[in-house]
Every structure is written in C-alpha cells, then in structure tokens.
Amino acid sequence: MTSYNIKTMIQGTISDRNVTQSGDG
C-alpha cells in the first residue's frame, strides 16, 4: 500500500507539473 501511495503521489506531482508547463488547465 505504501508503495502505491508514493507512486500515486509522484504521478500527481508530474501531472500538476505538466499542466503548468503546457498551460492547459
């Protein structure tokens, strides 16, 4: 479960970063 939570958190961070860079809300 811990690994899954960390992986999800990392993916969420990457997604937020991509949204910011692309400018697509």
PDB file of N, CA, C and O in Angstrom:
ATOM      1  N   MET A   1       0.836  -1.207   0.000  1.00  0.00           N
ATOM      2  CA  MET A   1       0.000   0.000   0.000  1.00  0.00           C
ATOM      3  C   MET A   1       0.873   1.260   0.000  1.00  0.00           C
ATOM      4  O   MET A   1       0.579   2.243  -0.680  1.00  0.00           O
ATOM      5  N   THR A   2       1.949   1.199   0.779  1.00  0.00           N
ATOM      6  CA  THR A   2       2.813   2.387   0.866  1.00  0.00           C
ATOM      7  C   THR A   2       3.409   2.710  -0.496  1.00  0.00           C
ATOM      8  O   THR A   2       3.435   3.866  -0.917  1.00  0.00           O
ATOM      9  N   SER A   3       3.890   1.669  -1.182  1.00  0.00           N
ATOM     10  CA  SER A   3       4.487   1.897  -2.496  1.00  0.00           C
ATOM     11  C   SER A   3       3.466   2.500  -3.449  1.00  0.00           C
ATOM     12  O   SER A   3       3.791   3.386  -4.240  1.00  0.00           O
ATOM     13  N   TYR A   4       2.230   2.016  -3.372  1.00  0.00           N
ATOM     14  CA  TYR A   4       1.179   2.524  -4.261  1.00  0.00           C
ATOM     15  C   TYR A   4       0.914   3.994  -3.974  1.00  0.00           C
ATOM     16  O   TYR A   4       0.774   4.796  -4.897  1.00  0.00           O
ATOM     17  N   ASN A   5       0.846   4.350  -2.691  1.00  0.00           N
ATOM     18  CA  ASN A   5       0.573   5.734  -2.314  1.00  0.00           C
ATOM     19  C   ASN A   5       1.684   6.654  -2.808  1.00  0.00           C
ATOM     20  O   ASN A   5       1.418   7.735  -3.334  1.00  0.00           O
ATOM     21  N   ILE A   6       2.924   6.219  -2.634  1.00  0.00           N
ATOM     22  CA  ILE A   6       4.061   7.030  -3.087  1.00  0.00           C
ATOM     23  C   ILE A   6       4.021   7.176  -4.603  1.00  0.00           C
ATOM     24  O   ILE A   6       4.247   8.264  -5.131  1.00  0.00           O
ATOM     25  N   LYS A   7       3.737   6.087  -5.296  1.00  0.00           N
ATOM     26  CA  LYS A   7       3.713   6.128  -6.749  1.00  0.00           C
ATOM     27  C   LYS A   7       2.619   7.068  -7.238  1.00  0.00           C
ATOM     28  O   LYS A   7       2.821   7.834  -8.181  1.00  0.00           O
ATOM     29  N   THR A   8       1.456   7.004  -6.588  1.00  0.00           N
ATOM     30  CA  THR A   8       0.348   7.876  -6.972  1.00  0.00           C
ATOM     31  C   THR A   8       0.701   9.326  -6.702  1.00  0.00           C
ATOM     32  O   THR A   8       0.391  10.204  -7.506  1.00  0.00           O
ATOM     33  N   MET A   9       1.347   9.580  -5.575  1.00  0.00           N
ATOM     34  CA  MET A   9       1.711  10.949  -5.208  1.00  0.00           C
ATOM     35  C   MET A   9       2.704  11.510  -6.221  1.00  0.00           C
ATOM     36  O   MET A   9       2.607  12.670  -6.620  1.00  0.00           O
ATOM     37  N   ILE A  10       3.663  10.674  -6.635  1.00  0.00           N
ATOM     38  CA  ILE A  10       4.661  11.116  -7.619  1.00  0.00           C
ATOM     39  C   ILE A  10       3.978  11.418  -8.951  1.00  0.00           C
ATOM     40  O   ILE A  10       4.266  12.432  -9.588  1.00  0.00           O
ATOM     41  N   GLN A  11       3.070  10.530  -9.369  1.00  0.00           N
ATOM     42  CA  GLN A  11       2.372  10.739 -10.633  1.00  0.00           C
ATOM     43  C   GLN A  11       1.551  12.017 -10.583  1.00  0.00           C
ATOM     44  O   GLN A  11       1.474  12.750 -11.569  1.00  0.00           O
ATOM     45  N   GLY A  12       0.935  12.287  -9.429  1.00  0.00           N
ATOM     46  CA  GLY A  12       0.136  13.503  -9.281  1.00  0.00           C
ATOM     47  C   GLY A  12       1.016  14.732  -9.422  1.00  0.00           C
ATOM     48  O   GLY A  12       0.619  15.722 -10.037  1.00  0.00           O
ATOM     49  N   THR A  13       2.216  14.667  -8.848  1.00  0.00           N
ATOM     50  CA  THR A  13       3.129  15.803  -8.941  1.00  0.00           C
ATOM     51  C   THR A  13       3.527  16.031 -10.391  1.00  0.00           C
ATOM     52  O   THR A  13       3.572  17.170 -10.856  1.00  0.00           O
ATOM     53  N   ILE A  14       3.817  14.949 -11.105  1.00  0.00           N
ATOM     54  CA  ILE A  14       4.209  15.058 -12.510  1.00  0.00           C
ATOM     55  C   ILE A  14       3.054  15.644 -13.324  1.00  0.00           C
ATOM     56  O   ILE A  14       3.266  16.486 -14.197  1.00  0.00           O
ATOM     57  N   SER A  15       1.840  15.196 -13.032  1.00  0.00           N
ATOM     58  CA  SER A  15       0.678  15.683 -13.768  1.00  0.00           C
ATOM     59  C   SER A  15       0.508  17.185 -13.552  1.00  0.00           C
ATOM     60  O   SER A  15       0.277  17.931 -14.504  1.00  0.00           O
ATOM     61  N   ASP A  16       0.622  17.628 -12.294  1.00  0.00           N
ATOM     62  CA  ASP A  16       0.486  19.052 -11.992  1.00  0.00           C
ATOM     63  C   ASP A  16       1.568  19.835 -12.723  1.00  0.00           C
ATOM     64  O   ASP A  16       1.314  20.920 -13.245  1.00  0.00           O
ATOM     65  N   ARG A  17       2.765  19.285 -12.757  1.00  0.00           N
ATOM     66  CA  ARG A  17       3.879  19.967 -13.424  1.00  0.00           C
ATOM     67  C   ARG A  17       3.612  20.075 -14.925  1.00  0.00           C
ATOM     68  O   ARG A  17       3.873  21.112 -15.534  1.00  0.00           O
ATOM     69  N   ASN A  18       3.096  19.005 -15.514  1.00  0.00           N
ATOM     70  CA  ASN A  18       2.804  19.003 -16.943  1.00  0.00           C
ATOM     71  C   ASN A  18       1.725  20.035 -17.262  1.00  0.00           C
ATOM     72  O   ASN A  18       1.819  20.752 -18.258  1.00  0.00           O
ATOM     73  N   VAL A  19       0.708  20.104 -16.420  1.00  0.00           N
ATOM     74  CA  VAL A  19      -0.379  21.058 -16.634  1.00  0.00           C
ATOM     75  C   VAL A  19       0.159  22.478 -16.583  1.00  0.00           C
ATOM     76  O   VAL A  19      -0.245  23.331 -17.373  1.00  0.00           O
ATOM     77  N   THR A  20       1.073  22.730 -15.650  1.00  0.00           N
ATOM     78  CA  THR A  20       1.632  24.075 -15.502  1.00  0.00           C
ATOM     79  C   THR A  20       2.481  24.430 -16.719  1.00  0.00           C
ATOM     80  O   THR A  20       2.404  25.549 -17.227  1.00  0.00           O
ATOM     81  N   GLN A  21       3.280  23.491 -17.181  1.00  0.00           N
ATOM     82  CA  GLN A  21       4.158  23.759 -18.318  1.00  0.00           C
ATOM     83  C   GLN A  21       3.357  23.930 -19.603  1.00  0.00           C
ATOM     84  O   GLN A  21       3.638  24.822 -20.403  1.00  0.00           O
ATOM     85  N   SER A  22       2.358  23.070 -19.797  1.00  0.00           N
ATOM     86  CA  SER A  22       1.582  23.112 -21.030  1.00  0.00           C
ATOM     87  C   SER A  22       0.625  24.293 -21.020  1.00  0.00           C
ATOM     88  O   SER A  22       0.283  24.832 -22.072  1.00  0.00           O
ATOM     89  N   GLY A  23       0.190  24.697 -19.823  1.00  0.00           N
ATOM     90  CA  GLY A  23      -0.731  25.813 -19.716  1.00  0.00           C
ATOM     91  C   GLY A  23      -2.168  25.370 -19.923  1.00  0.00           C
ATOM     92  O   GLY A  23      -3.077  26.199 -19.967  1.00  0.00           O
ATOM     93  N   ASP A  24      -2.378  24.062 -20.050  1.00  0.00           N
ATOM     94  CA  ASP A  24      -3.741  23.559 -20.227  1.00  0.00           C
ATOM     95  C   ASP A  24      -4.329  23.231 -18.863  1.00  0.00           C
ATOM     96  O   ASP A  24      -3.833  22.350 -18.161  1.00  0.00           O
ATOM     97  N   GLY A  25      -5.383  23.939 -18.493  1.00  0.00           N
ATOM     98  CA  GLY A  25      -5.982  23.725 -17.181  1.00  0.00           C
ATOM     99  C   GLY A  25      -6.791  22.468 -17.189  1.00  0.00           C
ATOM    100  O   GLY A  25      -7.381  22.108 -16.170  1.00  0.00           O
TER     101      GLY A  25
END
